[in-house]
Amino acid sequence: MAVRRRQRLGPGGGRALLAAVLLCVWGRAAAERVRYAIPEELGRGSLVGPLARDLGLSADELPARKLRLSDEKQYFTVNEENGNLYVNERLDREEMCGESATCSVSFEALVHNPLNIFHVEVAIEDVNDNSPTFRKAALDLEIGELIPPGARFPLEMARDADAGSNSLLTYQLTSNPSFSLVMRESPDGSKQPELVLEKALDREKQSSFELVLTAVDGGDPARSGTVQVRINVTDANDNAPVFSKSLYEARVAENLSVGSLVLRAWATDADTGSNGRVSYSFGNVPDSIHALFTIDSDSGEVRTLGPLDYEEKNKYIFGLEATDGGGLTAHCKAQIDITDENDNAPEITILSLSSPVPEDAPVGTVVAVLKVRDRDSGENGQVWCELSGEAPLSIVASSGGSYKVVTTGALDREQASEHGVTVVARDRGRPALWSSRELVLEVSDVNDNAPLFEEAAYSAYVAENNAAGALVLRVQARDADAGANGRVSYWLAGGSAGAAGAAPLVSVEARSGALYAQRSLDYEQCREFTVAVRAQDGGSPARSSTATVRVFVLDRNDNAPRVLWPAAAAAAGEAAGGAATPFEVVPRSAEAGYLVAKVVAVDADAGRNAWLSYELVQASEPALFRVGLHSGEVRTARAVSERDAAKQRVVAVVKDHGQPALSATATLHVVLAESLQEALPELSERPAGAEEEAAAAAELQFYLVLALALLSALLVLSVALAVLARLRRAGPPAVLRCLGAQRFSLAGAAFPADFCEGTLPYSYNLCVAAPARAVPEAAWPPPPVPVPVLSAEELLGGDSCEKPSLSSNALTGEPPAEPDAAQLSVGEAEAQRRAALGACSAGRRLRAPLLTERSERKLGALQPRPLRTRSIARSLGVWLGGREVCERVRGAEPFCSKTEEAVAEIPCRS
């Protein structure tokens, strides 16, 4: 059963106190050594001792403390469940320690959380598992017959590989009356067996003897070994060789080259001849001596045969023999001490490496445990260590030749994710030897950095009326940490983006940091707003930072100008109870530049989109008023005259400067009167309802369309007349020949001979009064004579408006009337002309091409006589009533004047 011992280091004065202080500061490793003793040759899995319990660890602590052994040759292993120490492989003391008196195995036991180091020593106790052995199977001795009794002859010593009492040998010799066995103690404490001659020998009686020498060790049970001793009785050789020293000592360096002289043994023999010739040899020595040394049989010089290593063995003791030619042998000892040389560099072993280490590890954290050993001795074996490299690390000596690498400053993974240092160990030999070992310490990330925005405050510009979901801005924050600690998410943390309970104006995408508009923005409602964006990492606990985003809404021209006056005033009047539209009174004595009114308008937009300009687009008298381009003031462009209508209507347009420009119109009613009392009659005649205004607008539109149609018809007619003129020169076309001689209806309708057909290609039925009834106003008296009939060529191709000759045929098949009968008197012609002018005056009040109700009543009393011709009423309505159209359309005054002159020159005859 294994014997277990636990021993604390005894008080070592200041050194023990210093070691305790260092251990408390740099990791609180227990400075105690646990010792066990076990016999050799235990089987694999044999229990050595309860290591965890002896270290003060409970079974519950084992999983967290992670008890394990150092990485050196694993003779032992520890069970992770119960913490017991077991044998891992067969232990042979003789193989491990050789002839050393003591044999032990030392190693370190490491526990974590916190890191502690315990030194464990297991002593290997010898077991009597080796029997004594002799180098030779038989010992041959030659003893002369003349040698007297009492002579002693040294015998070969047996060798036992065990240690302690198991290697203590006793010798026994088979019983023989001529010989006995005695033991002689050697200087090194060993006992040399010697054969003692008890009585004289007689070669003639017995020439040889065979004895058995038995060596027995002190083990329990004892083991033994035997060798046969063969004695040959020879003639007289009465002097044995004698060494000059019983013990030869030598001191050589371990780096001695092969073949170097170590010592020289010297023996003499008083005999002569072959009996005095001495030869040298090793005694019963192990094979290791034969591998390292050799002896010259003639000179007795001992030389090296192999390399000597102080670290393997620092002293060799072996026996030498000198034998003469007669067989007599002398024995001596040789002791060779090996001196140490600094031929071993320090060996660095990493016992523990805590990598990675968190970056928030406190100063003094143990990150690695090293063991440095130099196999040399003395100063050659004294080692000191240092770290090379720029890293917040240092190395501190611990107990038992171990060193700790500890942190000396704060670690920052963001600055250096790993630290590489080199551990350099140097001895104090001359020259000094050194070795190095690289350590790479990885630093694990800790969430010690908050995300940082690229800018503390962002500005974004978004045009109003944007689409919902439009990208506003993309913010970005960086986190110097790694992994989840550096994964940034974005959130809205508040701001003025929306009132409580209202949907926010923007949203942020959690991964990308993109801000999107939630809905369309309106510059007029919100010109700018701020929102706080928070960036948060994925660490635990999470860290965050906030940036402010200021969003400016850019204006677009999406609001038309709004007229406050006069439109706002008119609307207020109507809301008050349907009152009349407001008006402005301008005295007729007003000069040019008189301020009539000011159009007041506002635009909800900003900038150029809100710059307003004013322009006059419509007026009863366009030349009478003007509007200030930027002020909106309506002023008289000229002095007011008596011919100007009393009621004026001015329409101004208000435009902004946006792209595209938007506009609004303002209508201003002006009364030309010296005073308000004078303006009241004009106001009373104004239509009160909005229907008259709508009718007036529709009438204005109608006249505009009609004028456009007339212009188009004039163009078409001009082209047609040009074509007919060319056809007339070439001859009357067939289509005109079919018209025949009768160009009027059977009802006797006549066309005035002096009528110029003008530019209106239309035909109407015109009812004119009968000659028997007197019409107060417009009437066509019956012609006293038939109306002369004109040909189509004369009607369509006439270049002038001259009267046709009365000598031409008036009717088909009738001879021409006499000139006297065809001509009217001057009085009759004047009367008809006045009647026509009366009808023309009545036509001025008509709305062409329709007759007013009043004119229809007057003409309805007359005898209708249909006349299929180009309607005179139509012509009169356009010519005379067109003045109003011409007044509304600029540039048409010349046409109206010519029309009135043409009408005035037409003689109204039948």
LUMZATI-706533 format. One record per residue (C-alpha): residue in one letter; y, z, x. Coordinates in steps of 0.1 Angstrom, whole numbers, plus 5000, padded with zeros to 4 digits. Example, Ala and Ser with C-alpha at 12.3 -4.5 7.8 and 13.67 -1.06 7.14 Angstrom:
2
A495550785123/S498950715137/
END
This chain:
910
M500050005000/A503549915013/V505550205026/R509150185014/R512150345031/R515850335024/Q518250445050/R521950455050/L523750385083/G524550705100/P528050805107/G529450575134/G532950715137/G535750485135/R533650175134/A531850285102/L535150385086/L536750045095/A533749865081/A533950065049/V537649985045/L537049615051/L534149605026/C536249775000/V539149535004/W537249205008/G534549244982/R533249594980/A529949494996/A527649795001/A527349865038/E523850005036/R520549875048/V517349885028/R514149915048/Y510549845039/A507449865059/I504349665051/P501149585070/E500649235083/E498248985067/L499249075032/G498448795007/R501048584990/G502648764960/S501949114974/L504549364964/V506949474991/G509249704971/P511549734940/L514549574956/A516849574926/R516249934918/D516850034954/L520149844953/G521250034922/L520849734898/S519349774863/A517149514847/D519949434822/E522349354851/L520049114869/P520848794849/A524548844855/R524448964891/K522148684902/L520148864928/R518948624955/L518048624992/S519748435021/D518748085029/E516948165061/K513148125065/Q511748265033/Y509048515042/F509848695010/T511048624975/V512648824948/N511648804911/E514648724889/E513248924860/N512349264875/G514149234909/N510949324929/L510549184964/Y507249004970/V505548835000/N506148465000/E503748355028/R501148505052/L502648735078/D500948755112/R502649005134/E501248865166/E502548525158/M505948645147/C506648905173/G504148855201/E503649155223/S506749335211/A506149695204/T508049665171/C508149385146/S510549345117/V512149075096/S515849115086/F517648925059/E520448955034/A520249014997/L523248874977/V524448984943/H527348824924/N529948934899/P531249084921/L529848954953/N527949214974/I525749185004/F522949415013/H520949405045/V517249435041/E514749495069/V511049475065/A508949625093/I505649445099/E503049705109/D500149605130/V496749585116/N493649585139/D492849225133/N492249115169/S489349205191/P489749265229/T489048945248/F488248865285/R489548565302/K486248475317/A482848485301/A481348635333/L482648825362/D481048745396/L481149005423/E479648985458/I479049325474/G477749355509/E474749565516/L476549755542/I479349885519/P479050255517/P478750435483/G481950525466/A483550185472/R485550065442/F485649715429/P488449625403/L487249445373/E489149215349/M491049375322/A490549275286/R493449175265/D494149275228/A496849095208/D497449395186/A500049655192/G500250025193/S497050215191/N495149905181/S495849765216/L494750075235/L491449975252/T488650185266/Y485850035287/Q482150095288/L479549975313/T475849945308/S473950225325/N472750155361/P471950405388/S473650205415/F477050155397/S479450355375/L482750275358/V486050455364/M489550385350/R492550365373/E495950385358/S498350105367/P502150155373/D502850005339/G500750255321/S497750035315/K494250135327/Q492449915352/P488549935350/E486949965384/L483249935394/V482150225417/L479150185440/E477050495436/K474550435464/A473950195491/L472549855483/D469649695500/R469649315497/E466049305506/K465049525477/Q467349375450/S469649095457/S471549095423/F472549295394/E473649195358/L475749445339/V477749425307/L481349555305/T482549645270/A486249685260/V486949885228/D490349915211/G491750215193/G491850065159/D490150195128/P487650045126/A487449975163/R486949625176/S485349535209/G484849265234/T482249215262/V481949035295/Q478948995317/V479349135353/R477048955378/I476749135411/N475348945441/V474349155471/T475448985503/D475449055539/A478149275553/N481849205544/D483249545548/N486949475544/A488549375511/P491949195509/V494949425506/F498249325489/S501449425506/K502749565473/S501049695443/L503849555422/Y505849245429/E509149215410/A511448925406/R514648845386/V515348485377/A517748305354/E516448155322/N517747815331/L515647795363/S514347455368/V510647375368/G508947415401/S511347685414/L509947965435/V509848295416/L508048525441/R505548525469/A502548765469/W501048855503/A497549005510/T495649055542/D491949095551/A490849265582/D487749055584/T487548745603/G486248415596/S485548325561/N485448685551/G489048715562/R490348405544/V492248515513/S492848305482/Y495248395454/S494848355416/F496048505384/G494148785369/N493148805332/V496548675318/P497248505285/D497648135282/S501448165279/I501548285315/H499547985326/A501947765307/L505047905324/F503947995359/T501547865386/I500348035418/D499447865451/S495947975460/D496747955498/S500348075500/G500448315471/E503748155459/V504448185422/R506547905408/T507747805374/L505647555355/G507747545323/P511247635310/L512047995308/D513848125277/Y515448465277/E515648455239/E511948415235/K510848665262/N512948845288/K510148995309/Y506748885321/I504149115336/F500848975347/G498049045373/L497448875406/E494148865425/A493448805462/T489848715471/D488448685506/G485648455516/G483148735512/G483948785475/L486049095479/T488949105456/A492249285456/H494549325425/C498249375420/K500949335394/A503749085392/Q506849165370/I509348885364/D512648975346/I514448685330/T518248715331/D520248575302/E522348265306/N524948145280/D522747855269/N522847915232/A525747825210/P526448045180/E524547955149/I526447955116/T524447995084/I526147975049/L524648255029/S526848194998/L529447954987/S531348004955/S532447644947/P534247564926/V536547854925/P539147884896/E542647824907/D543848154892/A541548354915/P543448654929/V544248684965/G541348834985/T538648664964/V535448604984/V534548234983/A531948215010/V529648445030/L528548335064/K526148475090/V526848395127/R524248465153/D524048405190/R520648435205/D522148525239/S522748875249/G525549075262/E528848895263/N527048575259/G525948695225/Q529248835214/V530848595188/W534148565171/C535048325143/E538048145131/L539047885105/S540747555113/G542447355087/E545447405064/A544147605035/P545047945020/L541748095034/S540948335061/I537748465076/V536948835079/A534148995098/S531649205079/S528749415088/G525549285104/G527148975120/S528248835087/Y531648695078/K533548645046/V535848365038/V538548505014/T541648354998/T544948455013/G547248284988/A547348144953/L545347824947/D546847534929/R544447264918/E547347034909/Q548447034946/A545047034961/S541846994941/E539747084971/H540147255004/G538247155035/V538147405064/T536047425095/V534447755106/V534447765144/A532248035161/R532748095198/D530848335222/R532348515251/G530148355278/R531348165308/P531747895300/A532047975263/L529947785238/W530947715203/S529747565171/S531347465138/R530547425102/E532547255076/L533247415043/V534547225013/L535847444986/E536547284952/V539147434930/S538447434893/D541247374868/V542847654848/N545247574820/D548347694840/N550547394833/A552347304801/P552846944792/L556146804805/F558046534787/E559546254807/E562846334791/A564046654776/A565946454749/Y565246114736/S567545874717/A566245594694/Y568145334675/V566745194643/A568344944620/E568545044584/N566344884557/N563444894582/A559844854570/A557845164563/G555645234593/A557945064618/L557745194654/V560845404662/L560045544697/R557245634719/V557445974737/Q555146064765/A554346404781/R552146454812/D550046754819/A549046814855/D545846994845/A542546814843/G539946764815/A540646924782/N543547124798/G545346794805/R544646624772/V547946614754/S548446594716/Y551746544698/W553046724667/L556246744648/A557847084654/G560847054631/G564346924632/S566746764607/A564346484597/G564046604562/A565046884539/A562547144527/G560046994503/A561046644511/A558846404530/P559846374567/L561546054578/V559246004607/S555646084618/V554046104652/E550645974663/A548846264678/R547246074707/S549845814717/G553146004709/A554445704689/L556945794662/Y556845574631/A559245564602/Q557745704570/R560045514548/S563045274549/L566145434563/D569545404547/Y572645414570/E574845514541/Q572645814533/C571645924568/R573345804599/E571446004624/F568846284625/T566946484650/V563346574652/A561446804676/V558246674690/R555846924705/A553246824731/Q550247064733/D547347044756/G543647124748/G543347434770/S542447784757/P544947924752/A546947614746/R550247544763/S552947334748/S556547204753/T559047054730/A561346754733/T564246654709/V564346304696/R567646194682/V567345884659/F570545684652/V570445454621/L572145124627/D574144974599/R573344644583/N575444454559/D573544554528/N576444674506/A578944434490/P582544544488/R583344754457/V586744684440/L588445004430/W591544834416/P591944654393/A588144654385/A587845034386/A590945074364/A589644824339/A586344994337/A588045334332/G590145184304/E587145044286/A585345384290/A588345554275/G587945384242/G587945014245/A591644994255/A593044654266/T592544544302/P595444664324/F598044414334/E600944384357/V604544294346/V606444064369/P610043994361/R610943634358/S613743694383/A611243794410/E611743614442/A609143494467/G607343794483/Y607544014453/L604744274453/V602744224421/A599844454428/K597444554455/V593744494453/V591944804465/A588344774477/V585944974498/D582644884516/A580045154522/D578944984554/A580445054588/G581944864616/R582444494612/N580344514580/A583144714565/W586044504576/L587444344545/S589444034540/Y591143914507/E591543564495/L592843404463/V590243184446/Q591743124412/A595043154394/S596843014364/E599542894387/P597942874422/A601242804439/L602843114424/F600743384440/R599343464474/V597043754486/G597443934519/L594443854541/H593844214553/S596144414530/G594944284496/E598544284484/V599144024457/R602643884461/T604643594446/A604443284469/R607643144453/A610243244429/V609243274392/S610542984371/E611042944334/R608342684333/D605742934344/A603443054316/A604143404304/K600543514309/Q598943464343/R595443534355/V594743584392/V591243604407/A590843734443/V587643754463/V587044044487/K584743954517/D583344164545/H582544044580/G578844104580/Q576143844587/P575743714561/A579043814545/L579043984511/S581843954486/A583244084453/T585943944429/A588844124413/T590643984383/L594344064378/H596243994346/V600043934351/V602643904324/L605943734334/A608643924315/E611844094324/S610844414306/L607844574289/Q609444514254/E609544144262/A605944144274/L604644314243/P604543994221/E602643814248/L600244104250/S599644104213/E598543734214/R596043814241/P592543824228/A591344174227/G587644114230/A585544004259/E584243714239/E587443514244/E587243574281/A583743454281/A584743144261/A587543074285/A585243094314/A582742864296/E585542624288/L586742624323/Q583242544335/F582942264309/Y586042094321/L585042114356/V581741954348/L583441694327/A585941604354/L583041564378/A581241334353/L584441124348/L584841074385/S581240964388/A581740724358/L584840574374/L582840504405/V580040344386/L582540134365/S584440024395/V581239894411/A580239724378/L583639554374/A583439424410/V580039284402/L581339124369/A584338974387/R582038794411/L579838684382/R582838554363/R583938334392/A580338194393/G580338144355/P579638354325/P576238514327/A573638454300/V573838814289/L577538774279/R576938454260/C574838624235/L577738834223/G578838544201/A582338484186/Q582338794165/R583239094186/F584039344158/S582039504130/L581839344096/A583839624082/G586939454095/A587539694123/A590039554147/F590739634183/P594339654194/A595139354214/D597339534239/F594739804246/C593839844282/E590239964284/G590940194314/T588040384331/L586040544303/P583040334293/Y582240504260/S582240384224/Y583040614195/N583640574157/L587240654151/C588540714116/V592040604110/A594240634080/A594540354053/P597840174051/A598540284014/R598740654022/A601440814040/V600341054068/P602941304080/E601741294116/A599341064132/A598440744112/W597540384119/P599440154095/P597339854084/P598139544103/P599939274083/V597939014101/P594439004115/V594139174148/P593538914174/V590038924187/L589538924225/S586538794243/A584239004264/E585438834295/E589038924287/L588039274278/L585939344309/G587439114334/G591139164327/D593039264358/S596139374340/C597139554309/E599339284295/K599139194258/P596938904249/S598538594236/L598738554199/S598038194201/S594338264209/N591638284183/A591638614166/L588538574145/T585538364149/G585738034130/E589338084120/P592237884133/P594838074151/A597638214131/E601138104134/P603238274159/D605838384134/A603238534111/A601538704140/Q604538874153/L605839204139/S609339284133/V611139514157/G611339784131/E607639764122/A606639774158/E608740074165/A607340254134/Q603840184145/R604640304180/R606040624168/A603040674146/A600740624176/L602840864196/G602541114168/A598741074169/C598841114207/S600841434203/A598241564179/G595541464204/R597141704230/R596141994209/L592541874206/R589741994229/A588241664239/P585941514231/L585841714198/L588641734172/T589942074162/E589442194127/R593142134119/S593141774130/E589941704110/R591641834079/K594541614084/L592541304091/G589941384064/A592541304037/L592940954051/Q590740664042/P588240644071/R587840304086/P585240294113/L586240114144/R583540054170/T585440034202/R586140254231/S587440554213/I591140594213/A590640954202/R588341004231/S590740844254/L593641044240/G591641364242/V590841304279/W594241164289/L596341414271/G594041714269/G593041644305/R596241794317/E594742144313/V591742024333/C594041874359/E596042194362/R592842384369/V591542134395/R593842084424/G594641734435/A594341584400/E598041584391/P598541214401/F595741104378/C597141304348/S600641154353/K599340804355/T597340864323/E600340994304/E602440704315/A599740454305/V599440614270/A603240614266/E603340234273/I600640144248/P602140004216/C600340164187/R599839854166/S597039764143/
END
